[in-house]
């Protein structure tokens, strides 16, 4: 007679592996580090400030 095996263990392991695979795909698709996000935000703020410095207000010329 063969060994008794617990099918729940294999089912749960398969679910964990599928979940890990999905998590890895999501990290590559959506993931950015906190440093990357803050650097991009800082660059956007600097660009906005630069444009604001060169703005010509039409109301002052009238």
N, C-alpha and C positions, 0 to 999 in steps of 0.2 A: 504494500500500500504506500502511496506517495505521502510526502510531507504536507501538513496542513498549512495553508498560507492565508494571510489576512488580506483580503482584496481591498479593504478600506485604505490600508497603508499605500498600496500601489495607486489607487485612485487619487488620494490626497497628494502623493508625490507628483503625479502627472499634472494635477491642478496647479501645484506650486511652480512647476517648470513652465507651464503655459503662462502663468501670471508673471513670472520673472522675464520671460521672453517678451511679453507685451510691455512690461515696465521698461525694458531696455530699448524697445522701439520708441516708446514715448519720450525717453530721455534724449535720444538722438534727434527726434522730431521737434520737440518743444523746449528742451533743456538749454538754459544758458546759466552761467555762473552768476553769482551776485555781483562780482567784479565787472563782468561784461555788461550787465544791466545798468550798474551805476556809471560806468564809463560812457555808455551810450546816452544816458540821461544828462550827464555833465556836458557832453559834446553838443547835445541839442540845446541846452540852456545857453551855452556860449554862442552858438549860431544865432539864437533868438536875440541875445543881448547885442551882438554885432549888428544885426539888422535894425534893431531899435535905435542904435546910435546913429545910423545913417538915414533915419526917417525924416522926411520933410513934411512938416505940418502945414497944410494949406490955409488953415484959419489964421495963422500968424502973419501970412503974407498979405492978407486983405486989409 
